Amino acid sequence: QTDSTLVYTGASTNQVVGLSHLDGKPVTVKADGVIGDATVAGCSITLAANATDIQVGLPYTAQLRTLRIELPTNTGSAQARRKRLNEVIARVYCTTGPFLLNGESVTLPEASFTGDVRKTNLGWDKEGQVTVTQSSPLPLTLLALTGDIVIGDD
């Protein structure tokens, strides 16, 4: 089997079998919304409690990084100048759980959130890039990134 994820929906169980493709590997488990880690042994794992909706897969971190921002200035390009991200607004759709925006944790106001989340004062750098990072096995649909940036004089 080439797929690295197993999804189970059915009768309540605490035993997940059929994981030969993940045998001996550390996995992330989402069982009825509860996230945990396990190591597959003997092609199976045993959960701490019974569940009816189970997902098992290899852990990974998804990361998006925008291109360097280019803005015209009175004296030419902004590429080599310092930039300050005053505010970044991430518009998300049906997103669950926390994620990182330029390394800062974004906590959503409700379990499945659709709308805008804001982070302010994300610091100075020469790149002016925004990074969105998600390491939990939870839905994150990013529709847009907008915001406010200040270009330095150097």
C-alpha positions in Angstrom: 0.0 0.0 0.0 1.5 3.4 -1.0 -0.9 5.6 0.9 0.6 6.6 4.3 -2.8 7.3 6.0 -5.5 5.0 7.3 -9.0 6.2 7.9 -11.5 4.2 9.9 -15.2 5.0 10.6 -17.3 2.3 12.2 -18.1 0.5 15.3 -16.3 1.7 18.5 -12.9 0.1 18.9 -9.5 0.7 20.5 -7.6 -1.5 18.1 -6.4 -0.4 14.7 -5.1 -3.1 12.4 -3.9 -3.2 8.8 -1.0 -0.8 9.3 1.7 -3.0 7.7 2.8 -0.1 5.6 3.5 1.9 8.8 5.0 -1.0 10.9 7.7 0.3 13.3 7.1 3.9 12.5 5.9 6.7 14.8 2.4 7.9 13.7 0.0 10.6 14.7 -3.5 9.4 15.6 -6.7 11.4 15.6 -9.4 9.4 17.3 -12.8 11.1 17.7 -11.1 14.5 17.6 -8.4 13.7 20.2 -4.9 13.8 18.8 -2.0 11.7 20.1 1.1 9.8 19.0 1.8 6.1 18.8 4.3 3.7 17.3 3.0 0.9 15.0 4.0 -2.5 16.3 2.8 -5.8 14.8 1.0 -3.8 12.0 -1.4 -2.3 14.6 -1.9 0.2 17.4 -4.0 0.2 20.5 -5.7 3.4 21.6 -6.2 4.5 25.2 -10.0 4.6 24.6 -12.5 3.4 22.1 -13.3 5.6 19.1 -15.5 5.4 16.1 -13.7 7.9 13.8 -10.0 7.2 13.6 -7.2 8.6 11.3 -3.7 7.3 11.5 -0.8 8.7 9.5 2.8 9.8 9.4 3.4 13.1 11.2 4.4 16.1 9.0 4.5 19.8 9.1 2.9 21.8 6.3 4.5 25.2 5.6 3.6 28.0 3.3 6.0 31.0 2.7 5.1 33.9 0.6 7.5 35.5 -1.9 9.4 38.6 -0.9 7.2 41.6 -1.1 8.0 44.3 -3.7 6.6 47.7 -3.4 7.6 50.8 -5.3 9.1 53.6 -3.3 10.0 57.2 -4.2 13.7 56.1 -4.5 13.2 52.8 -6.4 12.7 49.2 -5.2 11.9 48.1 -1.7 13.7 44.8 -2.1 16.9 45.7 -0.1 15.1 47.8 2.5 14.0 46.7 6.0 10.3 45.9 6.2 8.0 45.7 9.2 4.9 43.6 9.2 2.5 45.9 11.2 -0.4 43.5 10.7 -1.0 40.3 8.9 -4.6 39.1 8.3 -5.1 35.4 7.5 -8.5 34.6 6.0 -9.4 31.0 6.8 -12.3 28.6 6.0 -13.5 25.8 8.3 -10.2 25.7 10.1 -9.7 23.7 13.3 -7.0 24.0 15.8 -4.0 26.3 16.2 -1.4 27.1 13.6 1.6 29.5 13.4 1.8 32.8 11.6 5.5 33.9 11.3 6.2 31.6 14.3 3.5 33.1 16.5 0.6 30.9 17.6 -2.8 31.7 16.2 -5.7 30.5 18.4 -9.0 30.3 16.8 -12.1 31.6 18.6 -14.2 28.5 17.8 -13.8 24.8 16.9 -14.4 25.2 13.1 -13.7 28.8 12.3 -14.3 30.8 9.1 -13.1 34.4 9.0 -10.1 36.6 9.6 -7.5 36.2 12.2 -5.0 39.0 12.9 -1.4 39.2 14.2 0.3 42.5 14.8 3.9 43.8 15.2 5.6 40.8 13.5 9.0 42.6 13.5 11.5 44.0 11.0 13.5 42.1 8.4 14.7 42.5 4.9 12.4 39.9 3.3 8.9 41.0 4.3 7.7 37.4 4.0 4.9 35.7 5.8 5.1 32.0 6.9 2.1 29.9 7.8 2.9 26.6 9.6 0.6 23.7 10.5 1.9 20.6 12.3 -1.4 19.2 13.7 -3.5 16.8 11.7 -6.4 19.3 11.6 -8.0 21.2 8.7 -6.5 24.5 7.7 -7.8 26.2 4.6 -6.1 29.5 3.9 -8.0 31.7 1.5 -6.0 34.9 1.6 -3.1 36.7 3.3 -3.3 40.5 3.5 -2.0 43.2 5.9 0.0 46.3 6.5 3.7 46.8 5.9 6.1 49.7 6.6 9.2 50.1 4.5 12.3 51.4 6.3 14.7 54.1 5.0 17.9 52.0 4.8 
